[in-house]
Amino acid sequence: MSFKKKTIIGLILFVLFSTVVLSGCLNSPAVDESKTPDNSKGEGVISVATYYIEDFNEEKAANKEVMGILTRTIRNFDIIAVQGIDDPNGKAMTALIDEINKGKDESGQPYNYQFNLSAPVGPANDKEQYSFIYNRNAVYPASIPRLCAEPTGDVFRWEPYMLTFKPYEGTGSVLFINIHLDENNTQSEIDELNTVIERAEIVYAGQLNMTILGNLNADEPYYNNQTTPSPLKSDDYVWATTDKCKSTIDGKAYDKIIVTEEIGHFLVGSKGVFNITKEYNLTLEQAEAVSSHYPVYAEYWRYAPKT
């Protein structure tokens, strides 16, 4: 079941997305229609996902079955933050994008996905890369991609990768902060993300619309969301996905999407885990060949809801 409908109005999209198979993740209550955009204008939504594709390299890109699953999956989203890449020369990512762009979407428009790939980050014996994959028919980059200069010293094992996107049809822009947190230092790194946000407001000249997304390892045994205090638990942030969103094959809620309060009202309400095992009727072995994680997604209105 494909659930991208670029040409269908936002309200219909919301209904369709609510039927997607989730992995133990409940959708938010229905959106208050009095505060939704004027859907008679076809304003629609932007779908955003985070996907930890561990050890994505040339060897994995040579696996036709894996690439087929990734291709079908990524086409469901407009912006995808990817972690866990090992592709210094960019050949694996280029091969993936080439596969994604074969053919046309349901509206008859040729696929037009592009990507940005970070430099390798992390210690010498454990480097990885980030990428943003995006649907160029729906959104475009509105800033230079950059790795985060850590505000308070070397806190992160893998420094965040940041890029701003704007929709062709819609208002405003959002800075996306792509991150994989160290399972052995999860609490400190989660807390440091608040400092990253504060610094980004200065570096990006007052940008307040931000989204943190990635493999935060934000679940047991590394982190307890219910009992661990954090600056990210303040009213300044909205956790678009919660611990009900089990994003790994073994039922952990490691992957998260967190938005700043300024754009919390842009969230449609449709969110969850895109469970490729159930979606494509895969065996456990087939799913694990892709990743031990599933994509986690949330949807944003293109235009601000009514106040």
C-alpha positions in Angstrom: 0.0 0.0 0.0 1.5 3.3 -1.1 0.5 6.2 1.0 1.9 9.3 -0.8 -0.8 11.3 -2.6 0.7 14.5 -3.7 -2.2 15.6 -5.7 -4.9 14.8 -3.1 -6.0 17.4 -0.7 -4.7 17.4 2.9 -7.9 16.2 4.6 -8.1 13.1 2.3 -4.4 12.5 3.0 -5.0 12.5 6.7 -7.7 9.8 6.4 -5.5 7.7 4.1 -2.5 7.9 6.5 -4.6 6.8 9.4 -5.0 3.4 7.8 -1.3 2.7 7.4 -0.1 -0.4 9.4 1.7 0.8 12.5 4.0 -1.1 14.8 2.3 -0.6 18.1 2.1 3.1 17.6 -1.3 4.9 18.0 -2.2 7.9 15.9 -3.0 11.1 17.7 -6.6 12.1 18.1 -8.3 13.4 15.0 -7.3 17.0 14.1 -9.7 19.7 15.1 -11.1 20.6 11.6 -11.8 24.2 12.8 -8.0 24.7 13.0 -6.9 23.0 9.8 -5.9 24.8 6.6 -8.4 25.6 3.9 -8.2 22.3 2.1 -10.5 23.5 -0.6 -7.3 25.1 -2.0 -5.5 21.7 -2.1 -2.9 22.7 0.4 -2.0 19.2 1.5 0.8 18.0 3.6 4.5 17.2 3.6 5.5 13.8 4.9 8.8 13.5 6.9 10.6 10.4 8.0 13.7 9.3 9.8 15.3 6.0 8.9 18.3 4.3 10.5 19.6 2.1 7.7 22.5 0.6 9.5 25.7 0.0 7.5 24.3 1.3 4.3 27.3 0.8 1.9 28.1 -0.4 -1.5 27.6 -4.1 -0.5 24.1 -3.4 0.7 23.4 -1.3 -2.4 24.4 -4.3 -4.5 21.6 -6.4 -3.0 18.7 -6.0 -5.4 16.0 -7.2 -2.9 17.2 -4.7 -0.3 17.3 -1.9 -2.8 13.8 -2.7 -4.0 12.4 -2.5 -0.5 14.3 0.8 0.2 13.0 2.2 -3.1 9.4 1.5 -2.4 9.7 2.7 1.2 11.5 6.0 0.6 9.0 7.0 -2.2 6.3 7.3 0.5 8.0 10.4 2.0 9.0 13.9 0.9 11.9 14.3 3.3 13.9 11.4 4.8 16.7 11.8 7.3 19.0 8.8 7.1 21.6 7.6 9.6 24.0 4.7 9.7 25.6 5.3 6.3 29.1 4.0 5.3 29.6 5.5 1.9 32.6 7.9 1.7 32.6 8.0 -2.1 28.8 8.4 -2.4 28.4 5.4 -4.8 25.8 3.6 -2.6 23.7 6.6 -2.2 23.9 7.5 -5.8 22.8 4.0 -6.8 19.8 4.2 -4.4 18.6 7.5 -5.8 19.0 6.2 -9.3 16.7 3.3 -8.4 14.2 5.6 -6.7 13.9 7.8 -9.7 13.1 5.1 -12.2 9.5 5.4 -13.4 6.7 7.7 -12.5 4.5 8.4 -9.4 0.8 7.8 -9.2 0.1 11.2 -10.8 2.2 10.3 -13.8 5.0 12.7 -12.8 8.6 11.3 -13.0 10.2 10.7 -9.6 12.7 13.4 -8.8 14.5 12.5 -5.5 17.8 14.0 -4.6 20.2 13.7 -1.7 22.8 15.4 0.5 25.4 13.3 2.1 27.6 14.4 5.1 31.3 13.7 5.5 32.1 10.8 7.8 31.8 11.8 11.5 32.8 10.1 14.7 35.9 8.3 16.1 38.3 6.8 13.7 37.2 3.3 14.4 33.4 4.0 14.3 32.7 6.6 11.6 29.3 7.0 9.9 27.5 9.4 7.6 24.1 11.1 7.5 22.0 11.9 4.5 18.9 13.9 3.6 16.9 12.3 0.8 14.1 14.6 -0.5 11.4 14.7 -3.1 12.4 17.6 -5.4 8.9 17.8 -6.8 7.6 18.8 -3.3 10.4 20.5 -1.4 13.8 22.1 -1.9 16.9 22.8 0.3 16.9 26.4 1.6 20.3 26.4 3.3 23.8 25.0 3.0 24.0 21.6 4.7 26.4 21.6 7.6 27.6 19.5 10.5 27.0 21.0 13.9 29.9 22.8 15.6 29.3 21.5 19.1 28.4 24.4 21.4 29.9 23.0 24.6 32.7 20.7 23.6 32.9 17.2 22.2 29.6 15.8 23.6 28.3 13.9 20.5 29.8 10.8 19.2 28.4 11.6 15.8 27.8 15.4 15.4 24.3 16.4 14.0 23.8 17.2 10.3 21.5 20.1 9.6 19.6 21.3 6.5 16.7 23.7 6.0 13.8 22.7 3.6 11.0 24.7 2.1 7.9 23.4 0.3 7.2 24.7 -3.2 3.6 25.2 -2.1 3.3 26.3 1.4 4.6 28.8 3.9 7.8 29.0 5.9 10.9 26.8 6.2 12.0 24.1 8.7 15.5 23.4 9.9 16.0 19.6 10.2 18.6 18.3 12.6 19.6 14.7 11.7 21.2 12.8 14.6 22.3 9.4 15.8 23.0 9.4 19.5 25.5 7.2 21.3 23.7 4.4 23.2 26.4 4.8 26.0 25.8 8.5 26.4 22.2 8.9 25.5 21.0 11.2 28.3 23.9 13.7 27.9 23.5 13.8 24.1 19.7 14.3 24.3 20.1 17.2 26.7 22.8 18.7 24.5 20.3 18.9 21.6 18.6 21.7 23.4 21.9 23.6 23.3 22.1 22.8 19.6 18.7 24.3 19.1 19.6 27.5 21.0 22.8 27.9 18.9 20.9 27.2 15.7 18.5 30.1 16.4 21.6 32.4 16.2 23.4 30.7 13.3 20.3 30.5 11.2 19.3 34.1 12.0 16.2 33.7 14.1 15.0 30.4 12.6 12.5 29.0 15.2 10.9 26.2 13.1 13.1 23.2 13.8 12.8 19.4 13.8 15.1 17.0 15.6 14.9 13.5 14.1 16.9 10.3 14.1 18.0 7.3 16.0 18.1 8.7 19.5 18.3 5.4 21.3 15.6 6.9 23.5 14.3 3.8 25.1 15.3 1.1 27.5 18.0 0.0 28.3 19.6 3.2 27.3 17.0 5.8 28.3 13.8 6.0 30.2 11.5 8.7 28.7 9.1 8.5 31.6 11.5 9.2 34.4 14.5 11.0 32.9 14.2 14.8 33.0 15.5 16.8 30.1 15.3 20.3 28.5 13.6 18.6 25.6 10.7 17.7 27.9 9.8 21.4 28.4 6.9 23.2 26.7 9.4 24.4 24.1 9.2 21.0 22.3 6.6 18.6 21.0 7.4 14.9 20.7 5.7 14.1 17.5 6.4 10.4 18.1 6.3 8.7 21.5 7.4 5.5 23.1 4.3 3.9 21.6 6.1 4.0 18.3 8.1 0.8 18.3 10.6 1.5 15.6 12.9 -1.6 15.8 12.3 -5.2 14.8 12.7 -6.2 18.5 10.1 -3.6 19.7 12.1 -0.7 20.9 11.1 3.0 20.5 14.6 4.3 19.7 13.8 6.6 16.8 12.1 9.9 17.4 10.8 13.1 15.7 10.7 16.1 18.0 9.7 19.6 16.9 10.0 23.0 18.4 6.9 24.5 19.9 6.6 27.1 17.1 5.7 24.4 14.6 3.9 22.0 16.8 0.6 23.2 15.4 1.7 22.3 11.9 1.6 18.6 12.8 -1.3 16.9 11.0 -1.7 14.2 13.7 -0.9 11.3 11.4 2.4 9.8 12.6 3.9 6.4 13.3 6.1 3.6 12.2 6.2 2.4 8.6 6.5 -1.3 9.4 8.1 -2.8 6.2 7.7 -6.3 7.6 3.9 -6.0 7.6 3.6 -3.5 4.8 5.5 -5.7 2.3 4.8 -9.1 3.9 8.5 -9.8 4.5 10.1 -12.5 6.5 12.2 -11.4 9.5 15.3 -12.3 7.6 14.3 -10.1 4.7 13.5 -7.2 7.0 16.8 -7.5 8.9 18.7 -7.5 5.6 17.5 -3.9 5.2 17.9 -2.7 8.8 16.9 -3.6 12.3 15.0 -0.3 12.4 11.8 0.8 10.6 11.2 4.4 9.3 9.3 6.7 11.7 7.2 9.4 10.1 5.1 12.5 10.8 3.1 14.8 8.6 3.2 18.6 8.5 0.6 20.9 7.0 2.0 22.9 4.1 0.1 26.0 5.4 -0.4 27.2 9.0 -3.6 25.9 10.6 -6.3 28.5 11.4 -6.0 30.1 14.8 
